[in-house]
Amino acid sequence: MGRVVSQSAVIADLSGTLAVGSIAFAGAFLVVDGQINLYQLIQQYAETPSWAIVLAGPVLVLSHAFGVVAIQSTSLVRAAYDAKHGRDSLEVFVRIARLDNEHIVARYEELRRAQEFLQGMTPALLILGVGALCSRIHLGAHDLFGVVTAAGCFGLGAILPWLAGRLGRHAFELCDQAETMAREGEARRT
């Protein structure tokens, strides 16, 4: 019998993807705004309530799309890196599933979700940092804010892959420990 995916897992995946995508979308907007002052144009049209309603849907969809691209592209890079270093996340997933322990599977999924979120945040923060630098033109006397924001985004974007890697290694260790515990339990029963 197949395992039913919980609503909280689906909501966590969707909210993580939207969070990453929203930051990437904001960064992309700031890059474009730095070139053509798009904010003034949107501000002019957004004074009507109908424009807010008309733009809400496409912005949500674009944010989700940006999030999916950021998370999946960095997941592919991480999978290639892991394979190069002798770790196969698909193999770990299969090993975890074979244990048939809901608590271990849930913990593994939690680790995987957090790792994907952190990985996806890396390009999103880099885009936001570039956008902050591009938007300095319109900040006038507050352009230092753009530089500090960009520096923070670049710094955090550099740290997140390391943190995501730590979560990935923790997932591999969880799998190894769970298999050891399962073998010990089998040995005790026989």
CORVEN-V727952 format. One record per helix or strand of 3 or more residues. SS is the DSSP state (H for helix, E for strand). FROM is the first residue (numbers start at 1). TO is the last residue. If there is no record, write none. Layout:
BEGIN
ss=[SS;SS]
from=[FROM;FROM]
to=[TO;TO]
END
This chain:
BEGIN
ss=[H;H;H;H;H;H]
from=[7;38;49;89;102;136]
to=[36;45;84;99;134;189]
END
